[in-house]
Amino acid sequence: MELTLTVEEQELLLNILEQRHRELLKEISHTDHNDFKKTLRNNEKLIEAVLSRLRVESSQEMHV
């Protein structure tokens, strides 16, 4: 899938994902149930991967 975003949309998406990532880290640290914690960690890794890709795209667009 390919998604084309404006610069403003990309910045908004980055901000939302960064905020959710911080919240997720707190939630993981306060969770005792191992299965649920595993699910949260998986989601956290997915968010990190998407953030990484968005940041690369952002930096490439700044240099164009």
N, C-alpha and C positions, 0 to 999 in steps of 0.2 A: 504494500500500500504506500502511496505517496501522498503527502499532505503539503500543500503550499500555504504558507502563512505570511502575512505582512510583518514588518518589523515590530509593530505595536502588538500584534497577536502573539508573536514569538516571545516578546518580553513578558507579556501577561502570562503566557503558559509557563515560562521559566519561573516566574514569581510564585504562581500557584503550586507548581511541583516542588519548589524549594521549601515553601511553607509546609506542604503536606509531608515532605521528607523529614523535616524537623519534628513535626507532630508524631510521626510514625516512630522515630527513634525514642521519643519519650514513652510512647505507648509500649514499645518493646521492652523497655527497661522496667516498666511497672507490671508486666504480664507474667504470671506464674505458670499458667497452663502451657505445657510444652508444645502441644499440637498447634494451638493458636499462635504461640510465639514463632513457630516455624513458618506459619502462613504469613505473619507480619514481616518476618525477615525476608521471605521470598518477594513480597510486595516492595520492600525497601530496596532490594537489589534491582528489581525492575525499574523503579523510579530513578535510581542512580544511573542506570544504563540509558534511560531516555534523556535524563538531564545532561549526561555526558555528550550524547549525540546532538542535542539542541545547542549546547555551548559551543561545540565544534562548528556547527552551522552558523551560529551567531558570529563567531570570530572570523570565519571565512567571508561572511558578507561584509564585515567592517573593512576588510582589506581589499575589497573589490572596487 
